[in-house]
Amino acid sequence: MFNLPLIILKFLYNNFLYNSFFYLFFRVLRIMERIGDDMIFEEILSKLPAKVVCRFKCVSKQWCYELSTPKFVFIHTRRVGNSIQKKLLSLKENSIVVDDIVSGNLEVDTSKTVTFPYDVHPSFLSIICSFNGLILVCIKRNHSELVLWNPTTRRFKLISDDYFIRYFGRHNDTGGMYFDEDNNLKVLHINCYWDVLTARVYSRRHDSWRKLNFLNGTQLPSNFYSWSSGIYSGKTIYFIVSNYWIPPGERNIVAFDVISESFSLLRFPERIEVNPCQVHFLTISNKLHVIVVQYAGELIADLVKYEHDDWIKVFSFNKARIVQHLEPQQRTNVIQDNKWLITSICGDTVEVLLCNDSFNYIQHVDSYNGPKGALFLETIVSPFD
């Protein structure tokens, strides 16, 4: 039996590349007369790339509505999430660059310069997190501003309020994004200022902020602690909170449950409590992992997975070394020539050599956030409800 939706999908995609838009549109109308609107939108158009879907929104008001419904956006985003193709957005010295990532590998000669919605120099930008094609960017000038931005559709929204009037720093200003049970996009923002931690959550649907309760009786609000970027995995956003003063090297894992919107502390693996030690979160195949870089006589880099409430070492990487000077074309957290460049929490770039097993495993990295770079999917998710 022929797979009709797949055949039509290939027909649409191939013809979209080589024929005029209006010619293709009339061909689609003829197909719709035979198989119905639901098949077209949910089984065919939902499998097209995000930029192609955006082109189809221009067909008519009805098509724009159908391709913007929460149901269609959800279906499209879910299917895009299974793709091996991703993008890496990098904040360079004087520009913002997007590279193609396929199976974890940087595709050579794919770099494209993109324009940020606001007229601001890239040096004043910091990436807080990325989620489902949206990137949360902080503009740091005389005061801070938060921008919810989809680089694919170029849509953006300024979500900061009067609370952000003071300047925030990279180590005590962090957050994450998630969908709640009502499919409402929310933005979590955490700030530590003069030993006071303020956690707030923004609702896209209501376009407003509200304050959350944080853990009582901890020293984590102290400005001696440095907060990592948040990483989303399994209905939870995770942060690494490190004390870089006294006692040096103390590390904590703060977990934020997106359903209950509450915080908790996780046990840090005792077997990797070695000083000095740097750790960094990422997700691989939608599971939480941590990169551990230790300086115990020699440089050691391990990959550890969190599964069934326990930490399991996956790989010890070969020939780990700190890269002092990077070539302009090199990027972090992507594979090149069987080597992987890792950005640690303190900003060092560590290069490790991948064997066949580690290469096959690492190529499924699906989420990485850093102050100057982030992996993202090309989706049609809107900053607006």
N, C-alpha and C positions, 0 to 999 in steps of 0.2 A: 504494500500500500504506500502511495506517495505521501510525503509529509508536506501537505499543501501550504501551511503557514511558512515553513522554512523555504520552500521553493519561491513563494511570493516575496519573502524577505530578501532573498538573494537577488531576485529580479529588481526590487525597488532600490537596493543599495547600489548594484552595478549600474543601473540606469541613471541613478542620481549623480553618479560621478561623470557620466559621459553625455547626458542629454539635458536639455533645458528643463527648468523646474516646472513650467506650465505644461509642457508635453507629458512629463511624468505624472503630474497631478490628474490630468484627464484620464490617463491609463489607470490610475488608482481608483477614480470614480467608477470606471467600468467594472473593476474587480469588486468594489464595494456593493454594487448592485447584485452581485451573485452570492457573496458570503456574509454581508452584514457589517454594520459599524463596529460592533464589539470585537469581532475577529480582527478587523483592521487595527484598532487602537490597542487592544490588550495583548494580541498574539503576534502582531507584525511590527507596528510602529514602536512598541515598547522595547524591541530588540535592536533598534537603530541607535547609532551614536548620538550623544547629547546634542552636538552641533547640528546634526541632520534634523532631529526632532524640533529644534528651535526654528529651522527654516520652514518646516511644515506648519508651525504656528501662524505663519503669515498668510496661509491659504484663505482663511475666513475666521470670523468671530467664533463660529461654532467649533472649528478645529482648535483654535487657541484655547477655548474653554475646556474641550475634551482632553487636550494634551497638558493642561495645567491642573486638573483635578487631583486631590490627594491620592486617590486610588491609582491613577496612572503614574504619578510621580513615584509612589511606593513600588509599583511593579517594575518600573524602569530602573530605579536605583538598586533594587534587589538583583536584577539581572546584570547590571553593570558591575556590581560588587563581586561577581564571580569571574570577571575578566582578568586575564594575566597582564593586561595593559593598564598602566598607571602613569601619572605625571609627577614630576618632581619640581616644585617651585622653590627657587633659591633667591634670597636677597643678596645680591652682589654689592660691590662697593658703590657703583653708580647706576645700577640697573636691576630689574627683576626679570629673571630668566626661568623659562619652563622647558624641561627636557622630557623626552619620552622614555619610559621605563617599561621594558617587556621582560617578564619572568625574572624580575630583579636586576636585569642588566640595563645599563645606560646605553641607549641607542645613539651611535655616533652621528654627528652632524644633524641633530634634530632640535638644537637649541633655538628658542624663539623668545624674543623680548616682548614682555607684556607691560601694559600701562596700569598703574594703580589709579583707582577712582579719584583720589585727591592729589592735588599738586603738592607733593611732599617728597623730599629726597629719601632714597631707600635707607640711608643710614639712620633715619629717624623711625624706621619701622621695625617691629618685632613680632614674630609669629607666636601666638599663644597656643593654638591647636588647630587641627583640621578634622573634619568629620563629614562624611557623605557628600564630598565635593565642595563643602563650604570651608572657608579659612577664616579664623578669627585673628585679626591683625590689630596690634596696638600702635597708635601713633604717639610718639613721645616727643613733645615740644615743651612749651611752657606749662602745659597741662596734658593729661593723657586723654586719648579718645579711642574707643573701641569700634571697629568696623567689621561687620559681617559681610563677607565677600565671596561670590562665586566667580572664579577667574574664567570659567568656561562660558557662562552666559553673560558675564560682565555686569551682573546685577549686584548691588551692594546696599547696605543700610547702616547708618550710624546709630549705634544702640547705647552709647554712653549718656549718662545724665549728670546732674550737678555734683554727684559724689566723686566723679573723676577729675575734679578741678585741680587736685594736687598731683605732683609727678610721682610715678611709680617706677620701681627698679625691676630689672630682669630676674633677680633671685628671690624677690618677695612679692611677685605679681604673676599669678598663673590662673589656669582654669581649664575648662573642657566643655564639650557640647554633647547633647543627647536628645533622644525623643522620649517623651513620657508615654504612659499607657493610652493617652488620648491622641497620640501622634502629633503632639505639640512640641515643636523644636524649642529647646531651652539651652541657655548659656550659663555655665557656672563660672563665677569669678571669685578668686581668693586674693586677698591682700593683707600683708603684715606691715603695720605702721606703728612705731613706738610701742612694741611689745603687745599690740592689740591686733588680733586676727579678725577680719571681717569677711564672711562668706555670703555672697548674694547670688541669686539666680534670676535670669532674665527670661521672660516668656515671649516668644515670637507672636503668639496669638493675641496676647493682651498688651503687647508693647510696653511692658513695665517690669520693674525690678522689685524683689522682696528679699529680706534678710533671712538667713538660715542660722540655726544653732550649730556651734562647733563643739568639739570635745572639751570637756571641762577638766581642769587639773593637769594639763600638759604644758610643757615649756615651748611647744612648737610655734606659738605666735612670736617668740623672741626673734629679733633681727639678727641674731647669731646663726639662725637656720636659713638654709637655702632651699627653695622649692623647685622641683623639676616641672617640666611641662606635663600636663595630664595625658593619659592614654586610656582609651575606651576599650573595654573587653568584657563580654558577658554581663551586660547591664550594670557595669561598675566602671568608675573612672579612678585610676590609680595615680598616686603621686609619690615620689621619693623625696623625703625631707632630710637634709643632711646638716649636721652641726659642724661648721668649719672653724669654730673658736675653741671653747672648752666644754666638755672633753672633745678633742678633735677626732673626726672620723665617725662620730655617732650617726647612725642612719635609721630612719623610720619609714614605714610604708603606710600612707594614709589612703583608705579606700572610701569612695563616695558611692553609695547605693542610689541609682537613679530612680528606682521605684519608690523607696521610702524617703529619699532625699535626706539621708542621714550619713554621718561620718563614723568610721571605725579605724582601729589600728591593726595592722597585720604583723605577724612575727617575721622578722628578717632572718634569712637562713644563717644559722650560727657557723656553718662550715665555710662561709665566705666572709666572715667577720675578720678580715685581715686589713691592717692599716699600713700604708695608705691604700685606699680602695675607691674606685669610682664605678658608678653603676648608671645604667640608662635603660629605660623601658622602651619596648616596641611590641607589636603583635605580629605573629606569624600564623597563618591559617586561622585567624580570629582568636588565637590563644595568647595569653600574656606571657612574655619572655622578658628577661633582663640580661643585659650585657654587663659582665663584671670584669673590670680592668684592675689588676692588682700589681703593686710594686713591692715584691717580696724577694729582693735580691736580683730578680729578673722580671721583665715585663710579661705578665700572664693575662690572657684574655679568654674568658669562658662565656658560654651561652647557657642560661639556666631557664627552665620552663616551670610555670606555676600550674599545677594540675592536681585535682583532688585534695586541695588544701595543703599541698606539700610542694617543695621545690626540688626539681630534678635536673641534674646537669645533663645537657644535650651534647655539647661539644667543648673541647679545649682546642682553641685555634692554634695553628702553627705559625711560627716566626712573627710574633706580634712585635711591632715597632712603632714608635711615635714618628709621624711624618712632620718634619720641621717646615718644609717649604713645598706647597702644592703647586702643580701646574695650573694655569688658568682654566683649562678645560676639565679638570678633575672635580668631582662632586663627592659629598659625603653620603654614607649609608646606601650606596649602590655598588653593584658588582662591576668590576672592570678587570679583564685579563686574569680571571680566577683570584682576584684580590678584592678584599672588602675594606672600605674606609669607614671607620666608626667615629662618630663625634661623641666624646665623653661629656659628662655633666659639667666639667670644669673648662671645657672648650678645647682640650687636646684632641688631635686627630690621630687615631691609632689604625695602622694598616695590618691586616691579618691575611695569611695565605689560606685559600680554601681547597680542601680535598674534594673528591667527587661527591661524597656523602653530604658534607657541609654545604657544598654548592647547591645541590638539589634541594636541601632544606631551606637555605637562606633565600632562595629565589621566590619563595612564597611570602616574603615580608609584605604585609598589606597596610601597615600603619606605622608612621614615624613622624614625630613632632620635634622640632628644635627651634630655637629663637631665630635662626636664619634660614630654615628650610623645612619643608613638609611634603610628604607624599599625599597625593589626592586623586580622586576619581573624577572623570568628567561626567557630571550629572546635571539634571535640570532642577535640582532642589533650589528653592528660592529663599533669599533672606527675609522675604515678606510672607505672611500667612496666606 
